[in-house]
Amino acid sequence: MFGFQTITPVQIFQQLTDVADNPLPFALVVVTLAVAAALYLIGKVVLGRSYDTAATKASIALTPKRLSGPRAFAACIPFILILVLALLPHISIILISITTTGQWYRSILPTSFTTSHYFAALTDDLALPSVAHSALYASLATATALFVGLGVAIIAVRSKLVDRGFIDALSMLPLAVPGLVLAFGYLAVSVSLQQKYGRNLPLWLNVQEMPVVFLIIAYAARRLPYIVRAAAAGLEQTPIDLEQAAANLGATRTTVLRKITIPLILANLIAGSLLAFAFAMLEVSDSIILAQKAAYFPITRAILELFQRLGDGIYIASALGVWAMLLLSLTLLAANSLLGKKMGAVFRV
């Protein structure tokens, strides 16, 4: 979108059409994966170590002092600058979305405003179906991630398996592996199957013709860590005595899970699912690479196509982006209200 061509993601994306014959995209993906995995391992070794805590209460040499007046404002300046810089892209998108087509030129702010682009974003032949597609993909991906993530959390927290730590770390790996690598891997698998089976390949395994299954799997894999961490946090804060008592009274594991475990950590599961759903709705890398036909475009791919359309494309794309930002904000607020002040538990590794 910014016109920079000599960076890895753009190079991989542009050479997708030659994936069957050109080995360069494969090499770039391997290099990206190796760097990401190495950084993840370094982080686990350096920052993932456990530290012993003292039993006695620590003494504090200095007590906090509340600033006021000019000193308080001076202390806030660095944070205000960072916040402004972080919000500049959002502000610019909002301004573009309310600008009359062609009326923002050689001026700091738009000279004419309209809200018609927001209605167009919900009625456009490309934008409107993409919202329904993303909702469907994200819903199925969240359900898949919830089923798998709950199982991983139970193994990591409740079981006594020797390799439960490895299983937990493996479920967190999608946070370290770029979505570009994951999406390209699925694309390469589909292309390989097409070369081997040709016309006998089922349509749902042909990502270029029908990417729905691959998109759902990719979305679920990318957002699995949110479900795992949310469920694990709930299990760690829930006494195991209730589950053991139910088991001692003759309840099966399925009954214990359905009537004891899940109700106790339901708020955590809902919060993690909301986060997974919202971020799956706005997934970028998987959507751009795997969704190659307009009939299956999710929101982010539709935004890219609209941005490149002449005329009102950039304005409708911006309006659709604002709708997406509102969705993400409402989802985060809902998840935060369910977890209260424990929102950070969802991201605890």
Residue pairs with C-beta under 8 A, 6 or more apart in sequence:
1 304
1 307
4 10
5 11
5 14
8 28
8 31
8 32
8 180
9 180
9 285
11 24
11 25
11 28
12 25
12 28
12 29
12 180
12 184
13 288
13 289
15 22
15 24
15 25
16 25
16 187
16 289
18 25
19 25
19 26
19 187
19 188
19 191
20 191
20 195
25 184
26 188
29 180
29 181
29 184
29 185
32 178
32 180
32 181
33 177
33 178
33 181
36 176
36 177
36 178
36 181
37 173
37 176
37 177
39 176
40 173
40 175
40 176
40 177
44 169
48 349
66 72
67 75
90 325
93 318
93 321
93 322
93 325
94 318
94 322
95 104
95 109
95 110
96 104
96 110
96 314
96 315
96 318
97 117
97 118
97 315
97 318
97 319
97 321
97 322
98 110
98 113
98 114
98 115
98 117
99 110
99 112
99 113
99 114
99 315
100 110
100 112
100 113
100 114
101 311
101 312
101 315
103 110
103 111
103 112
104 110
104 111
117 312
117 315
117 316
117 318
117 319
118 319
118 322
118 323
120 127
120 312
120 315
120 316
120 319
121 127
121 316
121 319
121 320
121 323
122 128
122 131
122 323
124 306
124 316
126 294
126 297
126 302
126 305
126 306
127 302
127 306
127 316
127 320
129 295
129 297
130 297
130 298
130 299
130 301
130 302
130 320
131 299
131 323
133 296
133 297
133 298
133 299
134 280
134 281
134 282
134 298
134 299
134 300
135 281
137 212
137 215
137 216
137 219
137 280
137 298
138 219
138 277
138 278
138 280
138 281
139 277
140 216
140 220
141 215
141 216
141 217
141 218
141 219
141 220
141 223
141 276
141 280
142 220
142 223
142 273
142 276
142 277
142 280
144 216
144 217
144 220
145 219
145 220
145 221
145 223
145 224
145 226
145 227
145 273
145 276
146 227
146 269
146 272
146 273
146 276
148 220
148 224
148 227
149 171
149 224
149 226
149 227
149 228
149 230
149 231
149 272
150 227
150 231
150 262
150 269
152 167
152 168
152 171
152 224
152 228
152 231
153 227
153 228
153 231
153 232
153 234
153 235
154 231
154 235
154 257
154 261
155 161
155 164
155 167
155 168
156 164
156 165
156 167
156 168
156 171
156 228
156 232
157 232
157 235
157 236
158 235
158 240
158 243
161 167
168 228
168 232
171 224
171 225
171 228
172 225
172 228
172 229
172 349
174 182
174 221
174 222
174 223
174 224
174 225
175 225
178 285
179 218
179 222
179 283
179 284
179 285
179 286
180 285
180 289
182 218
182 221
182 222
182 285
182 286
183 218
183 285
183 286
183 288
183 289
183 290
184 289
186 207
186 214
186 217
186 218
186 286
186 290
187 207
187 214
187 289
187 290
190 205
190 206
190 207
190 208
190 214
191 207
193 201
193 205
193 206
194 201
194 206
194 208
203 209
203 210
204 210
204 212
204 213
205 213
207 214
207 290
207 292
208 292
208 293
209 293
210 296
211 290
211 291
211 292
211 293
211 296
212 296
214 290
215 286
215 287
215 290
215 291
215 296
215 298
218 283
218 286
218 290
219 280
219 283
219 286
220 280
222 279
222 280
222 283
222 286
223 275
223 276
223 279
223 280
224 276
226 272
226 275
226 276
226 279
226 346
226 347
227 269
227 272
227 273
227 276
228 272
229 272
229 345
229 346
229 347
229 348
229 349
230 268
230 269
230 271
230 272
230 273
230 275
230 345
230 346
231 265
231 268
231 269
231 272
232 348
233 268
233 342
233 345
233 346
233 348
234 264
234 265
234 267
234 268
234 269
235 261
235 265
237 345
238 261
238 264
238 265
242 260
242 264
243 256
243 260
243 261
246 255
246 256
246 259
246 260
247 253
247 256
251 259
251 260
262 269
267 338
267 339
268 338
268 339
268 345
268 346
270 335
270 338
271 334
271 335
271 336
271 338
271 339
271 343
271 346
272 335
272 346
274 331
274 334
274 335
274 338
275 331
275 332
275 335
275 346
277 331
278 327
278 328
278 331
278 332
279 328
281 298
281 299
281 324
281 327
281 328
282 299
282 300
282 324
282 327
282 328
283 298
283 300
284 300
287 297
287 298
287 299
287 300
287 301
288 300
288 301
288 304
291 297
291 298
291 301
294 305
297 305
299 320
299 324
302 320
303 317
303 320
303 321
303 324
304 317
306 313
306 314
306 316
306 317
306 320
307 313
307 314
307 317
309 317
335 343
335 346
336 343
339 345
339 346
